[in-house]
Amino acid sequence: MAHAHDLDLKSRTGFLEACSAALGNEPIPEGGERETDEERSARLTRLDNIKAQAAKDAQDAAEKQAAFREREVNKARGIYLGATLITGEHGGVLREYLRRRTGFVMPQGVFENVRFSARHTYWQRDEFGRQAEHYCGPAMIAPFVTLEGRITGCHETWIDLSCGPKFRPDLGLDEKGSRLATKKMRGTKKGSLIPIHGGMTALRWVIGEGIETVAAFASAEGWRADTFYCATGDLGNLAGPADRESWFYHDTIAKEDASGRAMPVRVQGPVPKPDQLATDAVQASPHVSEILLLADGDSEPVATAAAMVRAETRLAAPDRLVHTCWPPAGEDFASAISKAMFLEAAE
C-alpha cells in the first residue's frame, strides 16, 4: 500500500495512512498522525506524475518490442524467401534427409512449402556477447504462416547426413554445458503454423509438433488428398497456455529448491487458459471438420498428455472431431515409422 500510494513507512503519518489504505480506507483513530491537506495534495500530484511516467515507459517499451518483433519477422521472411525452392533433382540433401528421417520419399508437394539452404549460417554469441558465425552447413527452411497465408517466421533445421540417427550436426555445447539445438525458430511462431502439404481449405487437418513427425505420419497414411498437413514447431504452440487453476504437481519428478529440498515439479494442466488470444497458439479454420493431433512419445509423458488434452479442448468446435494419435512410448512418429520401414527393407 505504501508503494502504491507513494507513502513513506518511516514516518508515523505514512505508516498510518498505509494501514488505512490496507483496511479499505478505514479512518485513522483519534490521536493518530494524519496528512495535512497540503501534504495529501502534493502526494497525489507526485503519484499522478509517477503513473503518467510509468504509462509512458510502458508505451515506449511496447513500441520498441513491436518494432523489434517486426524486424525479426522481416528477417525470418527474408531467410525463407531467400532459400532455394526445390524442383526436379535439386535439393538432394534435403530430399535424402527427409527420406532417412521418415522412411519415405517425399512428394513434390512438400517442397512447395519446405525449402533448402546449401550454406546456412548458425549464429551464436561469442565470449564478448556478439553474434558470430558458429557453424555453416545445409539446412531445411520452412515458413510459419497465419491462416491468411502471411509469413510471420521461419523454422531452421541444420542437416548432416553423416550424423545419424537424426542426421543433424553436432554443434557442441553452450556456455551452460547444454548441447546446442540443431533447430531454431525465427520471427513469430505463436498462432502460426508450418504448412507441409495440401491446402488449408481441406476439411481434415493433421497437426504435429515437428515437420519430420508430420511427414512420416502423412507418408504412412498415403498423403490423403482431403487433408492439410502442418506442424506447430513446438508443444506450446500446439497446446496453448493452460488455466493456472488446472496446474498440478508431478507425481514422480521433483527438483531441489533454494534450500536443497526436493519439491514436486508443477505441470501445466489440461484446461486451456480462458479468453486466450488467437496469437497464443495455432488455430484452425472454422470450416475444418476433423483434426488429428500427433503426440510425441519421446517427450515427458505426463506433461505431454496434459498438453494434448488441452489442445483437443482448445481446438474443439461444434460438428468437429478432434482426437490425438500416439506413437510407441519413447519414440516420435518419425523415428518409429522410419525404423519400421528400414527393418522391412532389410528383410
C-alpha positions in Angstrom: 0.0 0.0 0.0 2.9 2.4 0.8 4.3 1.7 -2.7 1.0 2.1 -4.5 0.1 5.3 -2.7 3.6 6.8 -2.5 3.7 6.8 1.3 6.8 6.8 3.5 6.6 4.0 6.1 9.5 5.5 8.1 7.1 8.3 9.2 4.2 7.7 11.5 1.9 9.6 9.2 2.9 7.5 6.2 2.6 4.3 8.2 -0.9 5.1 9.5 -2.1 6.2 6.0 -0.8 2.9 4.5 -2.6 1.0 7.3 -5.8 2.9 6.5 -5.5 2.1 2.8 -4.8 -1.6 3.5 -8.0 -1.7 5.6 -10.2 -0.2 2.9 -9.6 3.4 3.8 -10.7 2.9 7.4 -10.4 6.2 9.3 -7.3 6.8 11.3 -8.2 6.8 15.0 -8.2 10.0 17.1 -4.7 10.8 18.2 -3.1 9.3 15.1 -1.0 11.4 12.8 -2.8 12.4 9.6 -1.6 14.1 6.4 -2.4 17.8 6.1 -4.4 18.8 3.1 -1.2 20.3 1.6 0.7 17.1 2.1 -2.1 15.0 0.6 -2.3 17.3 -2.4 1.4 17.2 -3.0 1.5 13.3 -2.6 -1.4 12.8 -5.1 0.3 15.1 -7.6 3.5 13.1 -7.2 1.5 9.9 -7.6 -0.2 11.2 -10.8 3.2 12.1 -12.2 4.6 8.7 -11.4 1.7 6.9 -13.0 1.9 9.1 -16.1 5.6 8.3 -16.4 5.0 4.6 -15.9 2.4 4.6 -18.6 4.7 6.4 -21.0 7.5 4.0 -20.2 5.2 1.0 -20.8 4.1 2.5 -24.1 7.7 3.2 -25.2 8.6 -0.4 -24.2 5.7 -1.8 -26.2 6.6 0.2 -29.3 10.2 -0.9 -29.1 9.1 -4.5 -28.6 6.7 -4.3 -31.6 9.4 -2.7 -33.7 11.9 -5.5 -32.7 9.3 -8.2 -33.4 8.6 -6.7 -36.8 12.3 -6.6 -37.7 12.6 -10.3 -36.6 9.6 -11.2 -38.7 11.1 -9.4 -41.7 14.4 -11.2 -41.2 12.7 -14.6 -40.9 10.6 -13.8 -44.0 13.8 -12.9 -45.9 15.5 -16.1 -44.8 12.7 -18.3 -46.1 12.1 -16.4 -49.3 15.9 -16.4 -49.9 16.1 -20.2 -49.6 16.1 -22.5 -52.6 12.8 -23.7 -54.0 13.4 -27.3 -54.8 12.3 -28.6 -58.2 13.5 -31.5 -60.3 16.7 -33.1 -59.0 17.7 -30.0 -56.9 18.0 -30.2 -53.1 19.2 -33.8 -53.0 20.5 -33.4 -49.4 17.1 -32.3 -48.1 15.3 -35.0 -50.1 17.6 -37.6 -48.6 17.4 -36.2 -45.1 13.6 -36.4 -45.1 13.8 -39.9 -46.6 16.1 -41.1 -43.9 14.1 -39.4 -41.1 10.7 -40.8 -42.3 11.5 -43.9 -44.3 9.6 -42.4 -47.4 10.4 -40.4 -50.4 8.6 -37.1 -50.1 6.1 -36.0 -52.8 6.9 -32.8 -54.7 4.0 -31.0 -52.9 6.1 -30.9 -49.7 8.7 -28.8 -51.4 6.2 -26.2 -52.4 6.4 -25.2 -48.7 9.7 -26.6 -47.4 12.9 -25.0 -48.9 16.6 -25.7 -48.7 19.8 -23.6 -48.0 23.0 -25.3 -49.0 25.2 -23.0 -46.8 23.1 -21.7 -43.9 24.8 -19.9 -41.0 24.2 -20.9 -37.4 24.6 -17.7 -35.3 25.8 -17.9 -31.7 27.0 -15.3 -29.3 30.8 -15.3 -28.7 32.7 -14.7 -25.5 32.1 -10.9 -26.0 28.4 -11.3 -26.4 28.5 -10.6 -30.1 26.6 -12.6 -32.7 29.2 -14.7 -34.7 29.1 -17.5 -37.2 29.3 -20.7 -35.1 28.6 -23.1 -38.0 27.6 -23.1 -41.6 26.0 -26.0 -43.4 23.0 -27.3 -45.3 19.6 -26.6 -43.7 15.9 -27.2 -44.2 14.0 -23.9 -44.1 10.2 -23.8 -43.6 7.8 -20.9 -43.1 5.4 -20.0 -40.2 2.2 -18.6 -41.7 -1.1 -17.3 -40.4 -4.4 -18.7 -41.6 -4.4 -15.9 -44.1 -1.1 -17.1 -45.5 1.1 -14.2 -44.2 4.6 -15.3 -43.3 5.4 -14.5 -39.7 8.6 -16.5 -39.1 10.8 -19.4 -40.3 11.9 -22.8 -39.0 15.6 -23.7 -39.5 16.9 -27.3 -39.3 20.5 -28.0 -39.9 21.4 -31.2 -41.7 24.3 -33.6 -41.5 23.7 -36.9 -43.4 26.8 -38.5 -41.7 25.4 -38.0 -38.2 22.6 -40.5 -37.6 20.1 -41.3 -36.4 18.6 -37.8 -36.7 21.1 -36.7 -39.3 21.7 -33.3 -37.7 25.2 -31.9 -36.9 26.9 -31.9 -33.5 27.2 -28.2 -32.8 28.9 -28.5 -29.4 27.9 -27.1 -26.1 26.7 -23.7 -24.9 28.2 -21.7 -22.0 26.0 -23.7 -19.6 27.2 -27.1 -20.9 23.9 -27.9 -22.7 24.1 -29.2 -26.3 23.3 -26.6 -28.9 20.0 -27.1 -30.6 20.1 -28.0 -34.3 16.7 -26.4 -34.8 15.9 -22.7 -34.5 12.7 -20.7 -35.0 12.9 -17.0 -36.0 10.3 -14.3 -36.1 6.8 -15.1 -34.6 5.6 -18.7 -34.3 2.7 -18.4 -31.8 -0.6 -18.6 -33.6 1.1 -19.5 -36.8 1.7 -22.9 -38.4 4.2 -24.6 -40.8 2.4 -25.8 -43.9 3.8 -29.1 -45.1 1.4 -30.5 -47.7 -2.1 -29.8 -49.0 -4.3 -26.7 -48.7 -5.9 -25.0 -45.8 -9.3 -25.4 -47.5 -9.2 -29.2 -46.7 -11.8 -30.4 -44.2 -9.3 -32.7 -42.4 -6.2 -31.4 -40.8 -3.3 -33.3 -39.3 -1.2 -31.3 -36.9 2.0 -32.3 -35.1 5.0 -30.5 -33.5 7.8 -31.3 -35.9 8.0 -31.3 -39.7 9.5 -34.8 -39.7 6.8 -36.2 -37.4 4.0 -35.0 -39.6 5.8 -36.0 -42.9 6.4 -39.6 -41.6 2.7 -40.0 -40.5 1.4 -38.4 -43.7 3.6 -40.8 -45.8 2.4 -43.8 -43.8 -1.3 -42.9 -44.5 -0.6 -42.0 -48.1 -0.8 -38.2 -48.1 -4.5 -38.1 -48.3 -5.9 -35.6 -50.8 -8.6 -34.4 -48.3 -6.0 -33.4 -45.7 -3.9 -30.4 -44.8 -0.7 -31.5 -43.1 1.0 -28.9 -40.9 3.4 -28.5 -37.9 3.5 -26.1 -35.0 7.2 -26.1 -34.2 6.8 -27.0 -30.5 4.3 -28.3 -28.0 3.5 -24.8 -26.6 2.2 -23.6 -29.9 0.2 -26.7 -30.4 -1.4 -26.9 -26.9 -1.6 -23.2 -26.0 -1.4 -21.8 -22.4 -3.1 -23.5 -19.5 -5.6 -22.2 -17.0 -3.5 -21.6 -13.8 -6.2 -23.3 -11.7 -5.6 -26.6 -13.6 -1.8 -26.8 -12.9 -0.8 -29.8 -10.8 2.2 -31.4 -9.1 4.0 -34.2 -10.9 3.8 -37.4 -9.0 7.4 -38.6 -9.7 9.5 -35.7 -10.9 11.0 -33.3 -8.4 13.7 -30.6 -8.3 15.7 -29.0 -5.5 14.6 -25.6 -4.2 17.0 -22.9 -2.9 17.2 -24.7 0.5 18.1 -28.1 -1.1 14.7 -29.7 -0.5 13.2 -31.9 -3.2 10.0 -30.2 -4.4 7.5 -31.7 -6.9 7.6 -30.1 -10.3 4.5 -28.1 -11.3 2.9 -29.2 -14.6 0.6 -27.1 -16.9 -2.8 -28.7 -16.6 -5.3 -30.0 -19.2 -7.6 -26.9 -19.1 -6.9 -24.1 -21.6 -6.4 -20.6 -20.3 -9.8 -18.8 -20.6 -10.1 -15.8 -23.0 -6.7 -16.5 -24.7 -5.8 -14.7 -27.8 -5.7 -16.2 -31.3 -2.0 -15.4 -31.3 -1.3 -17.6 -28.2 -1.3 -20.9 -30.1 -2.0 -22.3 -33.5 -5.6 -22.0 -34.8 -7.7 -24.0 -37.3 -10.1 -22.5 -39.8 -13.8 -22.7 -38.9 -14.7 -25.0 -41.8 -12.4 -27.8 -40.6 -14.5 -30.9 -39.6 -11.7 -33.2 -38.4 -8.4 -32.5 -36.6 -5.9 -35.3 -35.9 -3.2 -34.3 -33.4 0.1 -36.1 -33.4 1.7 -36.6 -30.0 5.4 -37.2 -29.4 6.1 -40.3 -27.4 9.7 -39.3 -26.6 8.6 -36.3 -24.5 7.9 -36.4 -20.8 4.6 -38.3 -20.8 2.6 -36.6 -18.0 3.1 -33.0 -19.2 2.7 -34.1 -22.9 -0.6 -35.9 -22.1 -2.0 -32.8 -20.3 -0.9 -30.6 -23.2 -2.6 -32.9 -25.8 -5.9 -32.8 -23.8 -5.5 -29.0 -23.6 -5.0 -28.9 -27.4 -8.1 -31.1 -28.0 -10.2 -28.9 -25.8 -8.9 -25.6 -27.3 -9.5 -26.7 -30.9 -12.9 -28.3 -30.3 -15.8 -26.8 -32.1 -19.4 -27.8 -32.9 -19.6 -30.6 -35.6 -15.8 -31.0 -35.4 -14.0 -34.2 -34.4 -10.7 -33.6 -32.6 -8.6 -36.6 -31.4 -5.0 -37.5 -30.7 -2.8 -40.2 -32.1 0.1 -41.5 -30.0 3.3 -43.3 -31.3 5.0 -46.0 -29.3 6.3 -44.9 -25.9 9.8 -43.4 -26.1 9.5 -42.5 -29.8 8.0 -40.0 -32.2 6.3 -41.0 -35.4 9.3 -40.1 -37.5 11.7 -42.4 -35.6 9.1 -45.2 -35.2 7.9 -45.3 -38.8 11.4 -44.8 -40.3 12.7 -47.6 -38.1 9.9 -49.9 -39.2 10.5 -49.0 -42.9 14.2 -49.7 -42.7 13.7 -53.0 -40.9 11.2 -54.0 -43.6 13.6 -53.1 -46.3 16.4 -55.1 -44.6 14.2 -58.2 -44.5 
